[in-house]
Amino acid sequence: MRCSGGARGTGKSSLVRALLAEHAAAGLRLIEIERDHLADLPRIVELLSEQAQRFVLFCDDLSFEAGEGDYRMLKTVLDGSLERAPDNVLLYATSNRRHLLPEKESDNENWQRVDGELHPNEAVEDKIALSDRFGLWLSFYPFTQEHFLEVVRHWVAVHAEPVGLDWQWNEALEKAAIRWALGRGNRNGRCAYQFARDWVGLQLLGKADD
């Protein structure tokens, strides 16, 4: 089981979806499952185990609010039941939360110190245990400004070249990209993509006006 966690807009979901484009010819299939349908996971896994293809079950932006019990069903699927887990099914999830469930200050009210050792409340352990059941975690971190500008250059090229726009990277373009990121309060791949589309569009409009 795999889980990608980290800052928003850094490519967690895109990375999972790219697997399909890369390996579809080899028989990989990607099935996206909404969080509200997690109760159907055991039945879905059972049906897929009878198929010849290999499947990735994808839960995008996975998280749970306090009081929701669906995460227990997910824990069961991750750990398996009495039946052996099928070899042709993997579960991938993305989340902006490290522990998938919110941890409140009130959860810690019953912690006790015994001989210098902390014994956490069992409810907290139950929540954290869900993320521990994913065998591999990939962490995505916020972009540095240098990394953000590299991604901007990539996306400007992707959008400019097919329409024949002659452009070059310069100080004005760099400053425009930085202002765009500051205005949105983040530097990530999504922000870079949106800026590149906007900037290329404005250049094309300017050429049309000429």
DAKACOR-V213938 format. One record per residue. N is the residue number from 0. PHI is phi as a letter, one per 40 degrees, with the letter a starting at -180 (none if undefined). OMEGA is omega in degrees with one decimal (999 if undefined). NEAR is the number of other ideal C-beta (glycine too) atoms within 10 Angstrom. Layout:
n phi omega near
N PHI OMEGA NEAR
N PHI OMEGA NEAR
//
This chain:
n phi omega near
0 none -176.9 17
1 b 174.7 16
2 a 175.8 24
3 b -178.7 22
4 b 176.5 21
5 i -173.5 20
6 c -178.0 17
7 c 175.0 14
8 g -176.6 22
9 c 172.5 24
10 h -178.9 19
11 c -178.8 24
12 c -179.4 16
13 c 179.9 13
14 c 179.5 14
15 c -178.5 21
16 c 178.7 15
17 c 177.7 11
18 c -178.5 15
19 c 179.8 13
20 c -176.1 10
21 c -169.6 10
22 b -179.3 14
23 c -178.9 12
24 c 179.1 7
25 c 175.4 8
26 h 179.0 12
27 c 176.0 17
28 b -178.7 16
29 b 179.5 16
30 b -180.0 11
31 c -177.3 14
32 b 176.4 17
33 c -178.5 10
34 d -179.5 16
35 c -178.3 8
36 b -178.7 12
37 c 179.0 19
38 c -179.8 11
39 c -174.7 13
40 d -178.8 20
41 d 179.8 14
42 c 179.0 9
43 c 179.1 17
44 c 179.3 20
45 c -179.4 12
46 c -177.9 12
47 c -178.8 17
48 c -179.2 15
49 c -176.5 8
50 c -177.8 13
51 c -177.7 6
52 c 173.3 12
53 b -171.2 16
54 b 167.8 21
55 b 173.6 19
56 c -169.2 20
57 b 174.1 21
58 b -175.9 21
59 c 177.0 17
60 f -175.0 14
61 c 173.7 24
62 a -178.5 18
63 b 176.4 21
64 c -179.8 8
65 d 178.0 11
66 g 179.1 5
67 c -175.5 11
68 b -178.0 8
69 c -177.4 14
70 c 178.7 21
71 c 175.4 12
72 c 178.6 14
73 c 177.4 23
74 c -180.0 14
75 c -180.0 13
76 c -178.3 19
77 c -178.3 20
78 c -176.9 11
79 g 178.5 11
80 b 178.1 10
81 c 179.0 4
82 c 179.1 10
83 c 179.1 8
84 c -178.7 16
85 c -178.9 16
86 c -174.1 8
87 b -178.6 17
88 b 173.1 22
89 b 177.2 17
90 b 175.4 23
91 b 178.5 24
92 a 171.2 25
93 b -179.9 23
94 a 172.5 20
95 c 179.6 16
96 b 178.6 15
97 c -175.2 13
98 b 173.1 17
99 g 178.1 21
100 b 179.3 18
101 c 175.0 12
102 b -176.3 15
103 c 177.5 11
104 d -179.5 6
105 c 177.8 10
106 c -174.3 16
107 c -175.0 13
108 c -175.3 8
109 c 177.0 12
110 c -179.8 11
111 b 176.7 9
112 b 180.0 8
113 b -178.1 7
114 f 177.3 4
115 g -178.5 5
116 b 177.5 7
117 c 175.8 9
118 b -174.7 11
119 c 176.7 13
120 c -176.2 15
121 c 178.7 9
122 c 178.4 14
123 c 179.3 17
124 c -179.5 12
125 c -180.0 13
126 c -178.0 20
127 c -176.7 15
128 c -178.9 15
129 c -179.4 19
130 c 178.9 20
131 c -176.8 12
132 c 174.0 16
133 c -174.1 20
134 c -178.2 11
135 b 175.5 9
136 b 172.0 14
137 b -177.1 15
138 c 179.2 12
139 b -173.3 19
140 b 176.9 10
141 d -177.9 14
142 c 164.0 21
143 c 179.7 10
144 c 178.9 12
145 c 178.5 8
146 c 178.9 16
147 d -178.7 22
148 c 175.4 19
149 c 179.3 12
150 c 176.1 22
151 d 179.5 26
152 d 179.6 16
153 c -174.9 14
154 c 175.1 19
155 c 178.7 23
156 c -179.0 15
157 d -176.5 13
158 c -175.7 20
159 c -173.4 17
160 c -179.7 12
161 c -179.4 9
162 c 175.9 11
163 g -179.6 8
164 c 177.6 16
165 c -176.2 8
166 a 174.6 14
167 a 179.3 5
168 c -179.6 13
169 a -175.8 9
170 c -179.3 7
171 c 178.9 8
172 c 178.8 18
173 c 179.5 14
174 c 178.1 10
175 c 178.7 16
176 c 179.4 25
177 c 177.8 16
178 c 179.0 11
179 c -179.6 19
180 c 179.1 20
181 c 179.6 10
182 c -179.7 10
183 b 174.2 14
184 g 177.0 7
185 a 172.6 16
186 b 178.3 25
187 a -177.0 23
188 c 179.6 22
189 c 178.8 15
190 c 178.8 23
191 c 179.5 25
192 c -178.5 20
193 c 178.0 15
194 c -177.5 24
195 d 178.2 22
196 c -179.7 14
197 c -177.1 13
198 c 179.1 21
199 c 178.2 21
200 c 178.7 13
201 c 178.4 11
202 c 178.7 18
203 c 176.7 15
204 c 178.1 10
205 c 177.3 9
206 c 179.9 12
207 c 179.5 7
208 c 178.2 6
209 c 999 5
//
